[in-house]
Each structure stands twice: as structure tokens, then as C-alpha cells.
Amino acid sequence: MSSGFAALCLLLLRTGALGFEVMPGKPLNHQEITETAILKSTLQVCRALAQAEGTDFTFPAKPFTAKAVAVACGEPQSSKSFRQAIIFITQRNVRVDIRHARIGSFHFNDEMFVEGRKIITEGLLAVKASNKQENFEAARQKLGEILHPLQDFYSHSNWVELGSTLPNSNLIRSDTSIGNTADKSRATCCNCDGDDCRNNILRDIIEEKVLTSGYFGIGHFCSPKPKGKCSHGGAVDQTSNIEPKGGINKDTNSSSHGHLHTDAANLAIAATSGLLEDIRGAAGDRPFLQMLGISKGSSKALCFVIDTTKSMSDDIAAVRTIISSIIKSKVGKEDEPSVYILVSFNDPDVGPLIKTTDINVFKSAINSLSAAGGKEGGDEGELSLSGLQLALTGAPSNSEVFLFTDAPAKDKHLKSTVIALIEQTQTVVNFMISTVLNRRKRSDDTVKPRNIAASDAQLYRDLAQASGGLAIEVTKNELPVATSIITESSSSSLVTLLQAARSPGKSDNFTFIVDETVTNLKVYITGRSIAFTITSPTGESEGASQQINKRTRSLITASQSVGNFKTLQLKRQVGLWKIEMVSSNPYTLKVIGQSPIDFLFDFVEASQGPLTGYDALDTRPRAGVNGSLLVTLTGSDSATVTEVALVKSSGSEIKGVVEPQGGGSFLVHVDMMPSVEFVVRVKGLNDSVAPNEVFERQSSTNFRASNLTVMADSDSILVPGTLLYVPFSVMTSGVGGNFTIQATNNRQFNSTSPTNIFLETGSSANGTVTLSAPLNTPSGSDVTLTIVVEAPGGEDTNYVVLRFSILNTVTDFTRPVCELLSLQSNCSDICSLSMWELSVQVTDGAEGTGVERVSLRQGNGTMNTSLTAGSGNMTAGSGNITLVSYSSSCCSPDVELLVVDRVGNVASCFYSVRKAATSSSQTHHNPRAQFTVLNGDQLTFCMLV
């Protein structure tokens, strides 16, 4: 084991401030182990950043929570996105048990050490490459997948029984030996003594430090256990009944080796932290936090999808104006968007997707847009849904997208694909549809005015309604006024209190609750010829009917009407509000506010396999049968959920049974999932503000269940130039017949798939999609594949959405090396009057990919780097030989260099001129000072001096 990794993990295990230790008697599962490590690792990074910036840092009270950690990191507005990232990572971890229970390499069963490590190391490369491209969603997905086998190693092998007190650092390195593994023919276990398996591992295995793991088998998938080998153990494992009987797993306190569960869990936490530290080193501190959902600003994305045909010059000018407004009002403040996204489209061009955290880069991209695209003399349609598809797959989940166009969609066939992506990402899409009113053609005007037909506009309205967004229809002159909604959308604390749509229109009454935490209360209405009356909790009424308009307004403190869009600012009153809507025309109604309290949720399905658990769905839930949701509150560590209901488009409700899961999560069981559109509404109590304070929140996205079941699973890494096969299955509990298949990807990569499948009621069929990426596709990018299945008649559809990381073949697995060239010091007792300096040569080996970055992890001095002539690729900034010079006051006697090569291999090089420093590393002397040099992995021991 490398000494630096060992020291790091020893630090994590023993540091009281971080409290990694698992209390005896309390078993931990993968979810809790993962969350514990993420919270503690995040605190370490935030503390390091605070120290580097010279600011104070205070650890929150235990037990740590996502909210408390985000506050400690100085980014309280990121608590929701941080919690969401943790949930996503843990769900992907747990999914391994549900979908790959019988594959030993995912669990280090059957002595599959080489195969298990390959899953971890290849996945780690994908995580680092994704972070480098700022594809944090893909990084989180792969991170969750590789954490499962990493953690299972300590429960399913005899690492703990061998007396190991530190994690096996070689599990995250492919260029080293995992350990002294048992030969396939060597016996490792004997029978347990009844139910007592404490001493069932053979004595010679323990004495010779031979590494083994238990064999595991279920039903027809139970492969023969070699003679004399250990079993996993437990009621599910059929090999545990074969000589030698029993098992060695430490999954829980009651497992075969449950007496060692606490030790195994502590090592799993430390190993998870070690892997996260390696990812942090490759990415850098800020990108590492972004991967975990913590960022400067609002943690919300600002995403524009813009039609660039010739008639859109006014719209583009309006977007430039709103960007300038955002820069003036929000940059550098807590509501500044954390990422900016731009997608342009016309016909035949879509994209590229521009994604940046730099407002100046984004402003430059907006300014470079020109309304000159599209085909000369072409048809009216543009590729608006293709542009939207690209944005939905590139933006973080729970984003808000604004699409600007004055043309119908030419790619209407993508409607179901776009809805699938809206539902899976729970992203709000607003359409800014501009038209030309009473425009008189000038003699020099070569642009043909375009007005969207009602049927074409309805497509945009349908998509907006599905997402919980707005379809705002205005003239081009009115567009600048309508864009005011954009500045409000970037707030991280934006919550939905009510959302409803009626098409065809009808008179209806709606209610919503405003609690003490809600501020900036607004109502959005779209539609024509609508009257409304708003009644406050105190009984005051106000509205848009002729009689009420004549009154002096007190409830509606501000209002604005443009095109079909009306916005109202309401006076803040706590309690139950009512809105009466009167119209025979279609309309939408949305009430929003700002509050720290909100919720996240996923539709989940109980495992049908040998291991229990719930898997988050990548598809619509099944209609007409019971279903489940996992709801998590954000923004409060004391609030609780009392009611969860599925509210149908008609207004009727299906209420679920709520089961608290701990940590602010609640499992909700519903008797019957509706096949019509519905939203999710959550009610709860927040006693931290006032006793029995009721709050109510609603999902923006509309959902629906399906009689179709679509399932797909495949390797989540796509190698450029290699064909990836994605098998899928379709089953129907509804009508049979010929089902249409549509498989699309957001990158327009070459792909094949069947176009239809014939099914009888209750039957299933299989198909395969192939996908390949061009050889020049950047490593770390990703591609999203959406498979949509439509029932005969088009009344029912379902889908599955899969994200694949793209990773080029990697041959460099060695870390960069630091070589000390010189170290000079004249340090004296008065440190401020003396300096020290060093020179270090950093290389990545003749076969390495080259040093990409050298940075200071520790040290307050000045560092400079330069390239020297040498073998290898000598492109600027990442040559194979880098000279590092560092100078510092003797008051800062330590320096740690962090060296990263192009594929994310990380080395830490620590040097010190502390007097009388003690360490196991080599010590050099000169007439003026005694100093300690620690190179590579030997860093943490010195940090503890």
C-alpha cells in the first residue's frame, strides 16, 4: 500500500473533527457509507479552500447534513443541488445490487479481484475525463457505479480478517498488485461451527496474509464453488450450503462475519474518501465541488435555445439586453447562475452546445449570434426540438430553459423524445414565441415575416405544460417586456406552490398555501380573455373582473400584461389563498415564491431480484398498479412530510402512504398510478419557524404512467470507433399490436434500431440499438440515448433514457514523478526575515501522456513553472518535463505540489524546512537548516508534524 494513501486514510479514520467512525451496533448500508464519505470529503475541501483564501471555517454540528455542510462551505444556496447530487450518486451505487446482483466482479465475489478492480479503475478514468469536460452528471453516474464494488471489497473479502486497519489503495490503481491473492485451487475456508463462523477462514490463509473472498450463487445462476473455498453466506447464497458451509460477508451485524461489520464499514468509508480525494486532485477543488452540486452563485443554470434564422434579429437583441441586465444585477451575488448554456438552431443546423461558467465567454457567444441562418427559400419550419433536445441533455437536472423562436417545429417527430427528457430531468421549458403584428414591408426589407399557425403553436404549448413552463406569445415589439421572467428564474430558492392548466378552458377554483418561509410571491397566467379573482387568507379579494379592477388594489402590489402573458406580484400573507379562474379559453396558472424549503423526488420500483431495495426509474412508472416515490426534503433538517398526493389534470387526487426513511427522505406508496397527466404535491410541517407550521410544494413537471414497460441496460462507457450494443425489452399490459420504436441520441451519432415491434397483450419482445461515436470524439464528453416506444394509435408511450460516458482508450496508468533538484534555506528564529526556495523537476515518464497541471495544494509562497526540452509530446503547458521553482518566507515552511497528467493520474510532492522535523522519509542537512523532503505519496505524515 502506498504510504501517502495509507496516511490519508489513517487521518480520515482518526480525525475527531471529521468523525468518520461508525458507532458499534449501528449497521451501515451502501447509501449511508457513501453519504457519510461525501459529506466529510466535502468539508475537507471547503476547509482547504477557506484556508487558502484566508477565511474562517467552522465545522457544523454532528450529525452532518447536506444543508449544514453547504452552509459551512459558504454556499447555502447549493444545499438542494448538493443533496440532489448525493441522492443520485447513492442511487447509482444501490442500483448495482439490484441490476448486477449475480455478476461477481461488481461485488468482489468469487475471488474476482482483477475483474472487480478493472471496473473501478476504468470507471475512475471516466469520472476524471467527464469532470475535465465539465460533464458532472456523467461523472456522478459513473462515480456511484464504481463506489459499490469498492465498498463491497471490505465486506466480501477477508481484508479485515487479515488484520488490515487501512484501505487497500491498490484498488484504485491498475499499475500495482492488489495483494497476495489465493490460487483458484487453494482451499480458504472450513465449515462454520454451527451458526458461529468467526473462525471459518483457514489459519494458514490468515498467517500468510492470503487474500480471498466468498463465492456467491443464486438459483440457476449458481456456478459450482471450487473445493475448499469460502462462501459469501446468508439465506440467499446457495453456495453457503455446500462444503465448506457458512460464509464470510460482513454486510450487516447479523451476517456470517457480522462481528466485523463496523470495521468493514469504517474501511469502506475511508476507501470512499480516498477515491474522492484522488478525483479531487485530478479535477481541482472548485470543479470537484461542482461535481457534487456545490457552486458559487445560485446553483441554477441559465439556458437559452435560440432560433437564428433571418427574422430573429429582434429576439436576439432582446436576449442580449437581458444578459446585460443579469450581469449588472446578479454577477458576484448569490443569485448569479452557476452555469450558462447556449444552443442555436435553424434549418439545417443545430448547435453546438456552449456550456460555460464564465459570464464573459457566454456574453461573447450571445453577441456573436447573427440572424442569418436557415435555408434560402426554404420552408417555414426550423429544428427547434432538436435544439431543445441538445439543451435538455446538456443542462443540469431541475434547470429552466428558454427557447426563442418565431417558426414552427420542423422536427415534430421528436415531441415524445423531448417529453421523455423533460420528465427525466424535471426541467422547466419556457417558449418565447414572437410574431409580427401589422408590419408594413419596407423596400429594403428582404426578411419574410413569419406567424405560427395555431396548430403549430399548440405543440409548444403542450411541451411547456408538460414541463411546468410557459408558452408566451407576444409580438416582437413586446418581447423585451416578456423576458423579465428570465431574471427571476435563476434564483436557487424558487419554489412552485401551485400549477394547473385547463384545456379546453373552464371556470375553476384553486388553492395554495403560503408559509412563513415564502417570500416574493408571484402569479403567472397565460391565455386570452381570462377573468380571475384572488382571495387572501384574511378574506380580502381582488382580481381582473371589471368590478374588482375599479377598486384600489392592496393584494396585487404589481402587475404586467403582455401578449398572452400576465404576471402578478402578491402581498405576502401566510395562510390559505384562493384563485377563481373564469374563461372558456385554454389557460395555465402558476404560483411561485422563494423559500429554502423544497423537495426532490424519484419514481422508484422495488427490486424483483434476490436482493431487496428500490431502484430509481429511467422510465415512466406502470399505470393502473401500485407505485412508489422517494421524496426528500431540502432546505430544512427539521421539517417533515405529512402528505404526498398525485394531483391529476382534472384536479382529483390520489394520496399516498408516507413512510419516513430518515435523513429527510420519505418512501411513498400509491395504490394506483394514473395514466393521465398529474403533478406531485407535498405537504409537511416545519416546526423550526412556528409550531405546526404547514408548508406545501408542488412539482413543476407533469408526469403520467404507462401500460408499457421499457427496460434497457448496457455498459455506460462508449469507446470512440467501437460499436456499442444496447439491448432493450418492451412489455405491454394494454392493447397489443404493432408498436413503433424511435431511438435518438443528442449527438447525432450513427445508430441503428428496429422501427417497430409486434406485441400481444401481456407479452414482451426484445430489440437492440447500436451506437458508435466518431474516432475524434473528445474523451470525457457524453451522449444521451432515448428509446421511445409508442402503442398502436399513439395513445400511450413510454421510454428509457440512458447516458453514456465517452472514454478514449487509456494506456498511461502511472503517476507523475517529482525529483528534487535543489533546496536552499537561510531560515532563522525570526522567520519573517528569511526565505527558502526549491527547484523540482516533474516528469510523466517516456510513455506518459504528459504533465497537464502543477498547482499548490499547500504553501503561501510563489511558484513558477517552465518547460524544458525532453522526449515526448511538448505541447505548451503539458510537456513531459516541467521545472518548478518555489520560494517562500520561512514563516511558511511547508509546500505541497499537486501534479496531474493529462488522463488524471495524480501525484503529491511535499517538502518542508521545519527545524527538528521528524519523519520516516529522507532528511537532508545543510549549514543553515534542517529540512524534510517527502515525495509522492509520503505527504500526510509530514502534514501531521
Secondary structure, DSSP 8 states (H G I E B T S, - for coil): --HHHHHHHHHHHH-TTT-----TT----HHHHHHHHHHHHHHHHHHHHHHHHT-------SS--HHHHHHHTT-GGGHHHHHHHHHHHHHHHHHHHHHSTT-GGGTT-TT-HHHHHHHHHHHHHHHHHHHHTT-HHHHHHHHHHHHHHHHHHHHHBSTTTTT--S--GGGG-SSS----B--TTS--B---BTTB-TT-B-HHHHHTT-B-B-B---GGG-----TT--B--SSS-GGGGSSS-S----SSTTSTTGGGHHHHHHHHHHHHHHHHHHHHHHH-HHHHHHHTT--STTS-EEEEEEE-BGGGHHHHHHHHHHHHHHHHHHTTSTTS-SEEEEEEE-SS-EEEEEEES-HHHHHHHHHT--S-BS-TT--S-B-HHHHHHHHHHHS-TT-EEEEEESS-BS-GGGHHHHHHHHHHHT-EEEEEEEE--S----TT---------HHHHHHHHHHHHHHT--EEEEETTTHHHHTHHHHHHT-TTEEEEEEEEESS---EEEEEEE-TT-EEEEEEEEESS-EEEEE-TTS-EEESSHHHHTS--SSEEEEEEETTEEEEEE----EEEEEEEE-SS-EEEEEEEE-S-EEEEEEEEE--SSS--EEE-SS--BTTS-EEEEEEEES-SS-EEEEEEEEETTS-EEE-EEEEEETTEEEEEES---SS-EEEEEEEE-TTTSTT-EEEEE-SS-B--BSEEEEE---SEE-TTS-EEEEEEEEESS--EEEEEEEEETT--EEE--SEEEE-TT-EEEEEEEEE--TT--TT-EEEEEEEEE-TTSS-EEEEEEEEEE-------S--EEEEEEEEE---SSGGG-EEEEEEEEE--TTS--EEEEEEEE-SSEEEEEE---SS---TT--SEEEEEEEEETTS-EEEEEEEETT--EEEEEEE--TT---SS-EEE-SS-EEEEE-TTTTHHHHT-
